[in-house]
Amino acid sequence: MRLRNIPGAKEEMNQNPDIVIGNPSQHKGNWSKLFNNDHPIHIEVGTGKGQFLIGMSMLHPEVNYIGIEKYESVLLRALERTKDSEQENVKFLNEDVGNILEFFEPGEIDRVFINFTDPWPKNRHEKRRLTHKGFLELYQQILNENGDIHLKTDNQGLFEYSLESFSGYGMSLHNISLDLHKSGIAGNVMTEYEERFSRKGMRIYRCEAQFEFKTHRNL
């Protein structure tokens, strides 16, 4: 899908450094100081237009949220929404998820959200899937020993692949749902895609996965 370029998007983000954090590597190991508290930190990889993360930040003021999105024109909408909401416990990085180790110290993050990521269905693109073992290796290094991954997707193929990827990596699986909106789960905050797919009657798949951290510090 080709993304529409929005002129001035980068400039707008540069004018709001309290929301879109420039040079995030400078805050590695010190994100609590940036938020001015010691609350848990949850990140969303591929955060899109920010609806989910802002909704979560409003529902859980006791948690700090960081969204990572590499496309400027998409992240601009998240910035606008955050300014409107005036939420202080949500920040964004205009960065590539593949560079995540440059931004966070080992054990600094409490949860990773992966919502409606591109399924990259062709086999030759497997390594681009955000639940591929290459990305799991990155998440494991930044998550603390109680940390976990929460996945939501409308794509059955990606969901099945992710379950196999999590299990193959030695992760434990929890709260697996094959039809989230009929599961009765409380506190679900929907993304833009989730709202769209739900209106069409499509199933939403969800699971939680947790690492075994016996060798965490040796990675």
C-alpha positions, 0 to 999 in steps of 0.5 A: 500500500502506497502511503500519501506523503503529507508535506510538512509532517517532519517539521510538525513533529520537530515542533513538538519534541515533547511528544515525538521524541527526537534522538531517542537513543539519548534516553536509553535507560532513562525513559522514566526521567523523561516521563518524570515517574517510575511507572511501567513502560509499554510500547507499541511497534508499528503504532500507526495513527495512534488511536490504540495507544492514546486510548490506552494512555487515557484508560491507564494513567499509571502506565507510560506508553511509547509508540514506534512508527517509521512513516512520518505521514502516519505518525503525524495523525498520532501527534495531532490526536495526542495534542488534542487529548493532552495526555502526558503519559504517551510519546512517539518515536519516528523510527524503525522497529529494527533499531529498537535496541538503540533506544531501550536498555535490557529489561527497561520495557514491561510490555510490547503491543503488536496490533494489526501489523502487515502480515507479509504473506509471501514466504520470501518476506517472512523476516519482515513479520513483526512476530518473526524470531528475529524480532522476538530476539529484539523484544526479549532483550528490552523486556523485563522478566515479567514482560510480555507481548500482546498481539491482535490481528485480523489475519488468520494466517499471521495469527497461526504463524505467530503462535508457532513463532512464539511457541518455537521460541520457547514462549508461553501462550496465554489468553488466546482468543479466536474471536476477540469481540465475542470473548467478553474480555474487559478493557479492550481498546480498538485500533482504527483497523480493528473498528473497520474490520469489526464493522464488517463482521470479521474475526479479531484474533488475540493472544499474549506471549511471555518469554522464559528469561533464564538466559536473558542477561546473556543475550 
